[in-house]
Amino acid sequence: MTAACVFGCGGPTLTGEESEFFARVNPWGFILFGRNIKTPDQVRKLVRALRATVNRPDAPVLVDQEGGRVQRFAAPHWRPYPAARAYGLLAVDRLTRLEMARLGGRLIAHDLAGLGVNVNCAPVLDVPTPGAHDVIGDRAYGQDPEEVAHLARATAEGLMAGGILPVIKHIPGHGRAEADSHLRLPVVKASLDALEKQDFAPFRALSDMPMAMTAHVVYAAVDPERPATTSPVVIKTVIRESIGFRGLLISDDLSMKALDGDLRWRAEAALAAGCDVVLHCNGGMSEMKAVAAGTPALSGRAASRAAVVLARLPDVVEPFNATRAAARFHAILSCEAAA
């Protein structure tokens, strides 16, 4: 049976202990970070090795390749990409901005597909507000919810055209958070009306996406006690009902300091609240064992959603000339930088 979790590993190759653990637990998927990445050939070997442990050639392998501050595949082996904010700031017509966002997503998809990676934890749909912590900052496309939604959809469509499934994040919105949830728990005190109009709006517009990642954020107007990741109220009434998201819901990293309790409790609480799959990123074996102890097999609606996700991986991707596309992409960005 496949476990309702996604795990990282400790380095650029699997240890014997990791291989045995993954074979026994059978996580739904894996996630890569900088510590796992050296060269293209090494990454391809690692991806094959991860999938071999669970004997599933289509097992999801995730990465955070947003651009800007958050891109795990970087120089000298991979081209750099701008932060999301750069697309929103392009002083060109709206259609060209959308074209550039889609082209950025399509180029990233080309890079990832060549490595065997099939899921990108992007785009970011958060809408920052003045005074919020800069953990989101330029990772957001802008401060207008409608423009964020349009540019995020263009990026997601570019990823999917290249065979990469997007994960929209951080649902239902991290933009107002006054703290970095990697370090402590943010509490958002905005009214429900304000949240509906600004924070939730881009996620509602992209509610048809295959996957979403939760925010470790308390929304006092909805559930003053628990962050979205472990709140049945937020997941049911906001994410599933108000926003209308029907795809696979993945927790943000359980090892982040915003969450309390031990790792087993965090996994159990997130799944009980309505997350379909839990995510643990740092590759620490003792922590992964604790998460696995609190993670059952995928079943019921979660299993159905996971199956739908995998069915959206295309057998054939659209024709694409990466050299020509990269030339246009960088020409527009270069002209903008020189203006």
C-alpha positions in Angstrom: 0.0 0.0 0.0 1.2 3.5 -0.8 1.7 5.8 2.2 0.1 9.3 2.2 3.5 11.1 2.5 6.3 12.7 0.5 9.8 12.4 1.8 13.2 13.9 1.0 16.6 12.2 1.3 19.9 13.2 2.8 22.3 13.6 -0.1 23.0 13.2 -3.8 22.8 9.4 -3.5 20.6 7.1 -1.5 22.1 5.3 1.5 21.3 1.7 2.2 19.1 2.8 5.2 17.1 5.2 3.0 16.6 2.6 0.3 15.3 0.1 2.9 13.1 2.7 4.6 11.5 3.9 1.4 10.9 0.3 0.2 9.2 -0.5 3.5 7.1 2.7 3.9 6.3 3.1 0.1 5.7 6.9 0.2 3.5 8.4 -2.5 6.4 10.6 -3.7 9.7 12.3 -3.0 11.1 15.8 -3.0 14.5 17.2 -4.0 16.5 20.0 -2.5 19.9 21.6 -3.1 21.7 19.0 -1.0 20.5 16.3 -3.5 21.7 18.1 -6.6 25.1 18.1 -8.2 25.0 17.4 -11.9 22.3 16.4 -14.4 23.5 12.8 -14.7 23.6 12.5 -10.9 20.1 13.8 -10.5 18.7 11.5 -13.1 20.4 8.5 -11.3 19.0 9.7 -8.0 15.5 10.0 -9.4 15.6 6.5 -10.9 16.9 5.2 -7.6 14.1 6.8 -5.6 11.4 5.4 -7.9 13.1 2.0 -7.8 12.7 1.8 -4.1 8.9 1.9 -4.4 8.8 0.1 -7.8 6.7 2.8 -9.3 8.1 4.4 -12.5 5.5 7.3 -12.3 6.1 8.0 -8.5 5.9 11.8 -8.1 9.3 13.5 -7.7 8.8 17.1 -6.6 11.0 20.2 -6.5 10.7 23.9 -5.7 11.7 25.5 -8.9 9.9 28.9 -8.7 12.7 31.2 -9.9 14.4 34.0 -8.1 15.3 33.0 -4.5 13.7 29.6 -4.7 15.2 27.5 -7.4 16.9 24.2 -6.5 18.4 23.7 -10.0 20.8 26.5 -10.6 24.0 27.5 -12.4 26.3 26.2 -13.8 24.2 23.3 -15.0 20.8 25.0 -15.3 19.6 28.3 -16.5 18.4 30.9 -13.9 14.8 32.1 -13.9 13.4 35.4 -12.5 11.3 35.6 -9.4 7.5 35.7 -10.1 7.4 39.4 -9.3 9.5 40.1 -12.5 6.6 39.0 -14.7 4.2 41.3 -13.0 6.6 44.2 -13.3 7.3 43.8 -17.0 6.5 47.1 -18.8 5.0 45.4 -21.8 1.4 44.8 -22.8 -0.7 42.3 -20.8 -0.6 39.5 -23.4 3.2 39.7 -23.5 3.4 39.4 -19.7 1.2 36.3 -19.9 3.3 34.9 -22.7 6.5 35.4 -20.7 5.0 33.8 -17.6 3.8 30.8 -19.7 7.2 30.6 -21.5 9.0 30.7 -18.1 6.9 27.8 -16.9 7.4 25.9 -20.2 11.2 26.3 -20.0 11.3 25.1 -16.4 9.2 22.1 -17.5 11.8 21.4 -20.2 14.6 21.4 -17.6 12.7 19.3 -15.1 11.4 16.7 -17.6 14.9 16.1 -18.8 15.8 15.0 -15.2 12.8 12.8 -14.6 11.2 15.3 -12.2 7.5 15.5 -12.8 6.1 17.9 -10.2 7.0 21.5 -9.5 5.9 23.2 -6.3 4.9 26.4 -8.1 3.3 28.8 -8.8 2.9 30.9 -5.7 -0.6 32.4 -5.5 0.0 34.4 -2.3 -0.9 38.2 -2.4 1.5 40.2 -0.1 0.2 43.1 1.8 2.2 46.1 3.2 3.9 45.2 6.4 3.9 41.5 5.8 7.0 39.4 6.3 9.2 39.2 3.2 9.3 35.4 3.1 6.9 35.7 0.2 8.0 39.1 -1.2 9.1 38.8 -4.8 8.0 35.2 -4.9 4.5 36.7 -5.5 3.5 38.0 -9.0 2.1 41.2 -7.5 -0.4 42.7 -5.1 -3.5 42.6 -7.3 -5.3 39.2 -6.9 -6.7 39.2 -10.4 -3.3 39.8 -12.0 -1.7 37.2 -9.7 -4.3 34.6 -10.8 -3.7 35.4 -14.5 0.1 35.2 -14.3 0.0 32.1 -12.1 -2.3 30.3 -14.5 0.0 31.1 -17.4 2.9 29.7 -15.5 1.0 26.6 -14.5 -0.2 26.0 -18.1 3.4 26.3 -19.3 4.5 23.7 -16.8 1.7 21.3 -17.8 2.4 21.8 -21.5 5.8 20.4 -20.8 4.6 17.4 -18.8 5.1 18.8 -15.3 2.3 19.0 -12.8 2.1 22.3 -10.8 1.4 22.6 -7.0 -0.3 25.9 -6.2 0.8 27.4 -2.9 0.3 28.3 -0.1 -3.5 27.7 0.1 -5.5 29.6 1.2 -2.9 32.4 1.3 0.4 33.3 3.0 0.6 36.9 1.8 -0.6 38.7 5.0 1.6 36.6 7.3 3.7 38.8 9.6 6.2 35.9 10.3 8.1 33.3 8.4 6.3 30.0 9.0 9.7 28.2 8.7 10.5 29.9 12.0 7.3 30.6 13.9 3.5 30.4 13.5 2.0 33.5 11.7 -1.5 34.7 12.8 -3.5 36.6 10.3 -6.2 38.8 11.9 -7.9 40.2 8.7 -11.6 39.9 8.4 -13.2 37.0 6.5 -14.4 39.5 3.9 -10.9 40.9 3.3 -9.5 37.4 3.1 -12.2 36.3 0.6 -11.6 39.3 -1.7 -7.8 39.3 -1.7 -6.1 36.2 -0.2 -8.5 33.5 -1.3 -9.3 34.9 -4.7 -6.3 33.7 -6.8 -6.8 30.2 -5.4 -10.5 30.2 -6.3 -9.5 31.2 -9.8 -7.1 28.3 -10.1 -9.2 25.8 -8.1 -9.0 23.4 -11.1 -5.3 22.8 -10.6 -4.2 19.2 -9.8 -2.4 19.9 -6.5 -2.2 22.6 -3.8 0.1 23.0 -0.8 -1.3 24.3 2.5 -0.1 27.4 4.5 1.1 27.0 8.1 -0.9 30.1 9.0 -3.7 30.8 11.5 -6.6 32.7 10.1 -8.3 34.1 13.2 -11.6 34.9 11.4 -12.0 31.2 10.5 -10.1 29.1 13.1 -8.3 31.2 15.8 -6.6 28.1 17.3 -5.1 26.1 14.4 -3.1 26.8 11.3 -4.7 25.8 8.0 -2.6 22.7 7.7 -4.1 21.2 10.8 -7.5 22.9 10.8 -10.5 20.9 9.7 -12.5 24.1 9.6 -10.1 25.9 7.2 -9.7 22.9 5.0 -13.5 22.1 4.8 -15.1 25.5 4.8 -12.4 27.6 3.0 -10.3 25.3 0.9 -12.8 22.8 -0.2 -16.0 24.8 -0.1 -15.4 28.6 -0.5 -12.4 28.2 -2.8 -13.8 25.0 -4.3 -10.4 23.2 -4.6 -11.0 19.5 -5.5 -7.5 18.4 -6.2 -4.9 16.7 -4.1 -4.1 18.7 -0.9 -0.5 18.4 0.3 0.7 19.9 3.6 3.6 22.3 3.7 6.8 20.8 5.3 5.9 19.3 8.6 9.4 20.1 10.0 8.8 23.8 9.9 8.7 25.5 13.3 5.2 27.0 12.8 3.8 23.7 13.8 3.8 22.4 17.4 3.8 18.8 18.7 6.1 16.0 17.6 6.4 14.8 14.0 4.1 11.9 14.4 1.4 14.2 15.9 1.8 16.7 13.1 1.3 14.1 10.4 -1.7 12.7 12.2 -3.2 16.1 12.8 -2.7 17.3 9.2 -4.3 14.1 7.7 -7.1 14.2 10.2 -7.8 17.8 9.3 -8.2 16.9 5.6 -4.8 17.0 4.0 -4.5 14.1 1.5 -0.7 13.8 1.7 1.9 15.1 4.2 5.3 16.5 3.2 8.5 16.1 5.1 11.6 17.7 3.5 14.8 17.6 5.5 15.7 14.0 4.9 16.4 13.3 8.6 15.8 9.6 9.2 14.6 9.8 12.7 12.0 12.5 11.7 10.9 10.5 8.7 10.3 7.5 10.8 8.1 9.5 13.1 6.1 10.9 10.2 5.7 7.4 8.8 4.4 6.2 12.1 1.6 8.7 11.9 0.9 8.2 8.2 -1.6 5.6 7.0 -2.0 4.2 3.5 -3.7 6.4 0.9 -7.3 5.5 0.9 -10.8 6.8 0.1 -11.1 10.2 -1.5 -7.3 10.9 -1.0 -6.4 7.8 -3.0 -8.9 8.8 -5.7 -7.5 12.3 -5.9 -3.9 10.9 -6.1 -5.0 8.7 -8.9 -6.5 11.6 -10.8 -3.3 13.5 -10.4 -1.2 10.8 -11.9 -3.6 10.4 -14.7 -2.9 14.1 -15.6 0.7 13.3 -16.4 0.8 13.3 -20.2 2.2 10.6 -22.4 3.3 13.1 -25.0 4.1 16.8 -24.5 3.6 19.6 -27.0 6.4 20.2 -29.5 8.9 22.7 -28.1 12.1 24.3 -29.4 13.9 25.1 -26.2 16.7 27.1 -27.8 14.4 29.4 -29.7 12.1 29.8 -26.7 15.0 30.6 -24.4 16.2 33.2 -26.8 12.9 35.0 -26.9 12.4 34.7 -23.2 15.8 36.2 -22.3 15.5 38.9 -25.1 12.4 40.3 -23.6 13.8 40.1 -20.0 17.1 41.7 -21.2 15.3 44.5 -23.0 13.3 45.2 -19.8 16.4 45.2 -17.6 18.1 47.6 -19.9 15.1 50.0 -20.1 
